[in-house]
Amino acid sequence: MAHITIIGGHGKVGLLLAPLLVEAGHEVTSVIRNPDHSDDIVRTGATPLVADVSSSDTDSITEILAASDAVVWSAGAGGGSAERTYAVDRDAAIRSIDAAVAAEARRYLMVSYFGAGPDHGVDPSDDFFAYAESKAAADEHLQKADLDWTILAPSALTLDEPTGRIDADADEGTSVSRADVAAVIAAALADPSTIGRTISFNNGDQPIAEAISA
C-alpha cells in the first residue's frame, strides 16, 4: 500500500482516479481548492485536503506531500486567463515537483497532453498558447528532477464510458475518455517500467496495462 496524493482531486479525472487507487489498497489524499467539494472527495474513498496550490509556496506544498509516497498532478486552470494558466499549469506545477523532491515523495506522475513539448507549434495568438507553454515548462522541469517520474500525454478528453483499451503508439492525437485516462494513471503507478517515460495515447484496441508496459 502506498500513500498517493492527487493534486487536482476534484477534477473530472481526479474524481475517477481516486476510487481506482482506493480499490487497489492505497491511501489517497485528494487536494482540492474549494472546501464545498469535500463531500464529493469522501465519496470516492479519499481524504480531502483543502489547499490552493496556485497561491501555496514550495514549503507549504512540501508539508502537504510530507506523508506521500507518490504524487499525481491532475490540476489545471481550465482555460480562462493566460495569467492564471501560467500560475497553475506552470508555476504551481513546478513548485509541486520541487516540493515532491523535498518531501521525498519519489514517485511523481504528471498528466500532460498529446503533443506537449517545446516544439508544440501553437501560435502565440492562439488561446491555447499559454497552456502549451506552461505544460512544456512543467514537463521539462519534471524530467530534470530527482524523481521517479512519468508523464502521461492523453489526447482530447471525452466523457465516454471507459473501454480499458488505448493506443500508445499513434503519431497523432485523436481522443480518449477521462475514465480511461484515470485507469492509465492507476496502471502507470503500478508499473515501474513507466518510470522515466512520456506516454502519449488515444483510445485504441490494446489493453491498458499491456500498452504502457515497456
C-alpha positions, 0 to 999 in steps of 0.5 A, spaced: 500 500 500 502 506 498 500 513 500 498 517 493 496 524 493 492 527 487 493 534 486 487 536 482 482 531 486 476 534 484 477 534 477 473 530 472 479 525 472 481 526 479 474 524 481 475 517 477 482 516 479 481 516 486 476 510 487 481 506 482 487 507 487 482 506 493 480 499 490 487 497 489 489 498 497 492 505 497 491 511 501 489 517 497 489 524 499 485 528 494 487 536 494 482 540 492 481 548 492 474 549 494 472 546 501 464 545 498 467 539 494 469 535 500 463 531 500 464 529 493 472 527 495 469 522 501 465 519 496 470 516 492 474 513 498 479 519 499 481 524 504 480 531 502 485 536 503 483 543 502 489 547 499 490 552 493 496 550 490 496 556 485 497 561 491 501 555 496 509 556 496 514 550 495 514 549 503 507 549 504 506 544 498 512 540 501 508 539 508 502 537 504 506 531 500 510 530 507 506 523 508 506 521 500 509 516 497 507 518 490 504 524 487 499 525 481 498 532 478 491 532 475 490 540 476 489 545 471 486 552 470 481 550 465 482 555 460 480 562 462 486 567 463 493 566 460 495 569 467 492 564 471 494 558 466 501 560 467 500 560 475 497 553 475 499 549 469 506 552 470 508 555 476 504 551 481 506 545 477 513 546 478 513 548 485 509 541 486 515 537 483 520 541 487 516 540 493 515 532 491 523 532 491 523 535 498 518 531 501 521 525 498 515 523 495 519 519 489 514 517 485 511 523 481 506 522 475 504 528 471 498 528 466 500 532 460 497 532 453 498 529 446 503 533 443 506 537 449 513 539 448 517 545 446 516 544 439 508 544 440 507 549 434 501 553 437 501 560 435 502 565 440 495 568 438 492 562 439 488 561 446 491 555 447 498 558 447 499 559 454 497 552 456 502 549 451 507 553 454 506 552 461 505 544 460 512 544 456 515 548 462 512 543 467 514 537 463 521 539 462 522 541 469 519 534 471 524 530 467 530 534 470 528 532 477 530 527 482 524 523 481 521 517 479 517 520 474 512 519 468 508 523 464 502 521 461 500 525 454 492 523 453 489 526 447 482 530 447 478 528 453 471 525 452 466 523 457 465 516 454 464 510 458 471 507 459 473 501 454 480 499 458 483 499 451 488 505 448 493 506 443 500 508 445 503 508 439 499 513 434 503 519 431 497 523 432 492 525 437 485 523 436 481 522 443 480 518 449 475 518 455 477 521 462 475 514 465 480 511 461 485 516 462 484 515 470 485 507 469 492 509 465 494 513 471 492 507 476 496 502 471 502 507 470 503 507 478 503 500 478 508 499 473 515 501 474 517 500 467 513 507 466 518 510 470 522 515 466 517 515 460 512 520 456 506 516 454 502 519 449 495 515 447 488 515 444 483 510 445 485 504 441 484 496 441 490 494 446 489 493 453 491 498 458 496 495 462 499 491 456 500 498 452 504 502 457 508 496 459 515 497 456 
